[in-house]
């Protein structure tokens, strides 16, 4: 491993270590957000640009390092900026953070993985290059797949960067809006588990399945064109 890669790994480990050492996660709780909401609103009223920049910086770092607290940050976006602009800021920050995690993983590990398992992954890579957007949209919409694992796994493949960015930005809009919109009515929230109801999660899953319709259509079409197909 080159010294540049070693430095990146050490920097990431140091950042995570500092987060744990200073117990910064205590600020990313529902109780902490409720307790500090008025102060955040007052600071935002006096320093709008700084508040937006600071919020997005924190969200980007949290996402890039796969730290806990994404749900609280989305609630904070709604509580401070409102449903619409909060969704915009959270979406952009989460997309940037996810892209950084994707790129770092790709830089550090993809060549090693591809050299060792390349032949086994070739069909997967070809499929992702052709229809990666649909697969990524499915993974982002269906709330069964951890956000950070998708970032890391995608970085190990040949999924195009542009596809990753676009699929992430579009795919996280529905789920992000649910949390940001809930944050706009922060006083009514008693727990994170009650924000996304089974009906809402089911709707996301259905949207994810719709994202795979073009993939299924192309497979059926290809099967008909294959020898022996009708």
C-alpha positions in Angstrom: 0.0 0.0 0.0 1.4 3.4 -1.0 2.0 6.1 1.7 -0.8 8.2 0.3 -3.3 5.4 1.0 -1.8 4.8 4.4 -2.2 8.5 5.2 -5.9 8.4 4.2 -6.5 5.3 6.3 -4.8 6.9 9.3 -6.7 10.2 8.8 -10.0 8.3 8.7 -9.2 6.2 11.8 -8.1 9.4 13.7 -11.4 11.2 12.8 -13.5 8.2 14.0 -11.3 7.8 17.1 -11.8 11.5 18.0 -15.5 11.1 17.5 -15.6 8.2 19.9 -13.1 9.7 22.4 -15.0 12.9 22.9 -18.3 11.1 22.7 -19.6 13.5 20.1 -22.5 11.2 19.4 -24.2 12.7 22.5 -25.0 15.7 20.4 -26.6 13.6 17.8 -29.6 12.5 19.8 -33.3 13.5 19.7 -33.1 14.9 23.2 -30.0 17.0 22.4 -31.7 18.3 19.3 -34.8 19.3 21.1 -32.8 20.9 23.9 -30.7 23.0 21.5 -33.3 23.8 18.8 -34.1 27.3 20.0 -30.4 28.2 20.1 -29.9 26.8 16.6 -32.8 28.8 15.3 -31.4 32.0 16.9 -28.0 31.4 15.4 -29.5 30.7 12.0 -31.4 33.9 12.1 -28.2 35.8 12.8 -25.8 33.9 10.7 -27.7 32.2 7.9 -24.9 31.3 5.5 -22.6 30.1 8.4 -25.4 27.9 9.7 -26.0 26.3 6.3 -22.3 25.8 5.7 -21.7 24.4 9.2 -24.7 22.0 9.0 -23.6 20.7 5.6 -20.0 20.3 6.6 -21.1 18.2 9.6 -23.5 16.1 7.5 -20.8 15.5 4.9 -18.2 14.3 7.4 -20.8 12.1 9.2 -21.7 10.4 5.9 -18.2 10.2 4.5 -16.9 8.5 7.7 -20.1 6.3 8.1 -20.7 7.7 11.6 -24.0 7.4 13.4 -26.4 10.3 13.4 -27.8 10.7 9.9 -31.4 10.5 11.1 -30.8 13.2 13.7 -29.1 15.5 11.2 -32.0 15.1 8.8 -34.4 16.0 11.6 -32.2 19.0 12.4 -32.4 20.2 8.8 -36.2 20.3 9.0 -36.1 21.9 12.5 -33.7 24.7 11.4 -34.3 25.3 7.7 -37.9 24.0 7.1 -39.1 21.1 5.0 -38.1 22.3 1.6 -34.7 23.9 2.1 -33.9 21.4 4.8 -34.4 18.6 2.3 -32.2 20.4 -0.3 -29.4 21.0 2.1 -29.5 17.4 3.6 -29.7 15.8 0.2 -26.7 17.7 -1.2 -24.6 17.1 1.9 -25.5 13.4 2.1 -24.8 12.9 -1.6 -21.4 14.6 -1.3 -20.5 12.6 1.8 -21.6 9.3 0.1 -19.6 10.2 -3.0 -16.5 10.8 -0.8 -16.9 7.4 0.8 -17.4 5.8 -2.6 -14.2 7.5 -4.0 -12.0 6.7 -1.0 -13.1 3.1 -1.1 -12.5 2.9 -4.8 -9.0 4.5 -4.5 -8.0 2.3 -1.5 -9.4 -1.1 -2.4 -10.9 -1.5 -5.8 -7.7 -2.4 -7.7 -7.0 -5.1 -5.1 -10.5 -6.5 -5.2 -10.6 -6.5 -9.0 -7.2 -8.1 -9.4 -8.1 -10.8 -7.0 -11.7 -11.5 -7.9 -11.9 -9.7 -11.3 -13.1 -12.7 -13.4 -15.8 -13.6 -10.9 -17.0 -9.9 -10.8 -16.9 -9.3 -14.5 -20.6 -10.1 -15.2 -21.6 -7.9 -12.2 -19.4 -5.0 -13.4 -20.8 -5.2 -17.0 -24.4 -5.2 -15.6 -23.6 -2.2 -13.4 -22.0 -0.3 -16.2 -25.1 -0.9 -18.3 -27.9 -0.6 -15.8 -26.2 0.5 -12.6 -28.6 3.5 -12.1 -31.6 1.3 -11.8 -29.9 -1.0 -9.3 -28.6 1.8 -7.2 -32.0 3.6 -7.2 -33.5 0.3 -5.9 -31.0 0.0 -3.2 -31.4 3.7 -2.1 -35.2 3.5 -2.1 -35.7 0.2 -0.3 -35.0 0.8 3.4 -33.4 -2.7 4.0 -29.9 -1.8 2.9 -27.6 0.2 5.1 -26.7 3.5 3.5 -23.0 3.3 4.3 -22.6 -0.3 3.1 -24.0 0.7 -0.4 -21.4 3.5 -0.6 -18.5 1.1 0.2 -19.7 -1.8 -1.9 -20.3 0.4 -4.9 -16.8 1.8 -4.7 -15.4 -1.7 -5.2 -17.2 -2.1 -8.5 -16.9 -0.4 -11.9 -20.1 1.5 -11.3 -19.5 4.9 -13.0 -19.1 7.9 -10.7 -21.8 9.9 -12.5 -24.3 7.0 -12.1 -23.5 6.8 -8.4 -23.9 10.5 -7.8 -27.2 10.7 -9.7 -28.7 7.5 -8.3 -27.8 8.6 -4.8 -29.1 12.1 -5.1 -32.5 11.0 -6.6 -32.8 7.8 -4.5 -32.5 9.5 -1.1 -35.0 12.2 -1.7 -38.2 10.3 -0.5 -36.6 9.0 2.7 -34.8 12.2 3.4 -38.0 14.3 3.0 -39.8 12.1 5.5 -37.2 12.8 8.2 -36.7 16.4 7.3 -40.5 17.1 7.2 -40.8 15.4 10.6 -38.0 17.6 11.9 -40.1 20.7 11.0 -42.6 19.5 13.6 -39.9 18.4 16.1 -42.0 19.0 19.2 -44.4 16.2 18.2 -41.7 13.5 17.8 -41.1 11.2 20.7 -38.9 8.6 19.1 -37.1 7.9 15.8 -38.8 4.6 15.3 -42.2 6.3 14.9 -41.2 8.6 12.1 -41.2 6.1 9.2 -44.4 4.0 9.5 -44.7 0.5 7.9 -46.9 2.1 5.2 -44.3 4.6 4.3 -41.6 2.0 4.2 -43.8 -0.2 2.1 -44.2 2.7 -0.3 -40.5 3.1 -0.6 -40.1 -0.6 -1.3 -42.7 -0.3 -4.1 -40.8 2.7 -5.6 -37.6 0.6 -5.5 -39.3 -2.2 -7.3 -40.5 0.2 -10.0 -36.9 1.2 -10.5 -36.1 -2.4 -11.5 -38.9 -2.5 -14.2 -36.5 -1.4 -17.0 -34.0 -4.0 -15.9 -36.6 -6.8 -16.0 -37.9 -5.5 -19.4 -34.4 -5.6 -20.9 -33.8 -9.1 -19.6 -37.0 -10.3 -21.1 -36.2 -8.6 -24.4 -32.7 -10.0 -24.5 -34.1 -13.5 -23.8 -36.4 -13.3 -26.7 -33.5 -12.3 -29.0 -31.3 -15.1 -27.8 -31.1 -18.4 -29.8 -34.2 -20.4 -29.1 -36.2 -17.3 -27.9 -39.4 -16.3 -29.5 
